[in-house]
Amino acid sequence: MQFLVYILVYPFLWIISVLPFKLLYLFSDGVYVLIYHVIGYRKKTVTSNLRLVFPDKSKQEIASIRKRFYHHLCDMFLEMIKTMTISENELKKRFKITNPEEFKRLESLDKSVILIFGHYASWEWSIVIQNYINFKGFAVYKKLANTYFDKLVKRIRSKFNTTLISTKETILVINEHESKNIKSITGFISDQSPRLTKDVYWREFMGINVPCFTGAERLAKKLDFSTTYLKVKKVKRGFYEAEIITLAENSNDYPDYQLTDMFLKEVEKQIYEAPEYYFWTHKRWKHKRTE
């Protein structure tokens, strides 16, 4: 059944991927009408999240942010499909690293790097980063249930030599490369809602007390890696800029959770500046406490 779904859907994905960008975004406008006005995909979740973190905004302001977000969401989804056939030169024009020299400086320290992302602007096109670094590039991801689509996603995201590793493989793979003195830069998306455990770390995110992922920080400290944040900004439709912000050259110099706090503060600043580019369909605030 998984294979049947794959072979039925794949041709449509490929056709979308070869569309010129003008047609791609025209198609995205049509998808927006379907997703937002007809289906109403997760509209209640988005509205609830926006009202929760922006309690002082009016209904009209919330509705305006929501509409702009859904336009961006449709664009980003189709941009992900476009990655199937996009060229390296085209991608580098559309996803620019504004300070690539910071990668070189970090590599000169001769220690591996943890690169933390938020669900903001575009993380799919960050795969072009491998073309700016000499270290081995890894990206941590969650496997898809459909094994055929999982292989497709790995193939798409690995086309510019970044290697995808599942969450369960992360420590094993990185340790193996470290033992061979192969330095790496490993990307984590770390602003999701983790599973609740008794020792989970809680802090305010967008004014709400929520549990937070600390895996990237813990790994950086355990292996004595540098910790960085990739600040991605949407310049205009189909174009992004990314800045590498070094949070810590020596992660062990910082108290527990401080690097996680620094990362989340960076994400918060971006959300307040342009909230429509955050991933509001995600149930980030499903676990919260008020005490």
Helices and strands as residue ranges (DSSP letters): H 2-17, H 21-32, I 33-39, H 43-53, H 59-82, H 88-94, E 95-97, H 101-108, E 113-117, G 124-132, E 136-141, H 147-157, E 163-166, H 170-179, E 184-189, E 201-205, E 208-212, H 215-223, E 226-236, E 239-248, G 251-253, H 258-273, G 275-277
